[in-house]
Amino acid sequence: MERFRAAVDGARRAVETRPALAAALAFGAAAGLAALLAWFVLFSGLSGPVQFVYSNF
C-alpha cells in the first residue's frame, strides 16, 4: 500500500508541476478513444441495415 501511495503522490506532483503535459495527455487519451470508437462503428457492420434480422421472422 505504501508503494501505491508513493506512486499516487508522484503522479500528483508531476501533474502539479506540468499541467500542460497532463492536459495534452488527457486530450490524447480522449482522441484515441474517440478514434477507437469511430473505427469500431465504421468497420463492425453494426451501423448497417437490419433487414437480415427482420427477414427471419
DAKAKA-V73486 format. One record per residue. N is the residue number from 1. RES is the residue in three letters. PHI is phi in radians with two decimals (* if undefined). OMEGA is omega in degrees with one decimal (* if undefined). D_LAST is the distance of its C-alpha to the last C-alpha in whole Angstrom. Layout:
BEGIN
((N & RES & PHI & OMEGA & D_LAST) (N & RES & PHI & OMEGA & D_LAST))
END
This chain:
BEGIN
((1 & MET & * & -179.6 & 57) (2 & GLU & -1.15 & 179.0 & 60) (3 & ARG & -1.16 & 178.2 & 59) (4 & PHE & -1.13 & 179.0 & 56) (5 & ARG & -1.11 & 177.3 & 58) (6 & ALA & -1.12 & 178.5 & 60) (7 & ALA & -1.15 & 178.7 & 57) (8 & VAL & -1.14 & 178.1 & 56) (9 & ASP & -1.12 & 177.4 & 59) (10 & GLY & -1.10 & 177.9 & 59) (11 & ALA & -1.15 & 179.2 & 56) (12 & ARG & -1.11 & 178.3 & 57) (13 & ARG & -1.13 & -180.0 & 61) (14 & ALA & -1.13 & 179.0 & 59) (15 & VAL & -1.21 & 179.6 & 57) (16 & GLU & -1.19 & -178.3 & 60) (17 & THR & -1.49 & -179.2 & 62) (18 & ARG & -2.29 & -177.7 & 59) (19 & PRO & -1.18 & 179.8 & 57) (20 & ALA & -1.19 & 178.0 & 56) (21 & LEU & -1.17 & 177.9 & 55) (22 & ALA & -1.11 & 178.2 & 53) (23 & ALA & -1.15 & 178.5 & 51) (24 & ALA & -1.13 & 178.0 & 51) (25 & LEU & -1.16 & 177.5 & 49) (26 & ALA & -1.14 & 177.6 & 47) (27 & PHE & -1.12 & 178.7 & 46) (28 & GLY & -1.10 & 178.4 & 45) (29 & ALA & -1.14 & 179.1 & 43) (30 & ALA & -1.14 & 178.8 & 41) (31 & ALA & -1.15 & 177.8 & 41) (32 & GLY & -1.13 & 178.2 & 40) (33 & LEU & -1.17 & 177.1 & 37) (34 & ALA & -1.15 & 177.4 & 36) (35 & ALA & -1.14 & 177.6 & 36) (36 & LEU & -1.13 & 177.2 & 34) (37 & LEU & -1.13 & 178.8 & 31) (38 & ALA & -1.12 & 178.3 & 31) (39 & TRP & -1.07 & 179.9 & 31) (40 & PHE & -1.12 & -177.8 & 28) (41 & VAL & -1.15 & -177.4 & 26) (42 & LEU & -1.25 & -171.1 & 27) (43 & PHE & -1.86 & -179.3 & 27) (44 & SER & -1.49 & -177.0 & 24) (45 & GLY & 1.48 & -178.9 & 21) (46 & LEU & -1.32 & 179.4 & 19) (47 & SER & -1.65 & 179.9 & 21) (48 & GLY & -1.44 & 179.2 & 19) (49 & PRO & -1.17 & -175.6 & 16) (50 & VAL & -1.96 & -178.6 & 12) (51 & GLN & -1.08 & -180.0 & 10) (52 & PHE & -1.12 & 177.5 & 10) (53 & VAL & -1.30 & -176.4 & 8) (54 & TYR & -1.27 & -178.9 & 6) (55 & SER & -1.24 & -180.0 & 6) (56 & ASN & -1.47 & -178.4 & 4) (57 & PHE & -1.79 & * & 0))
END
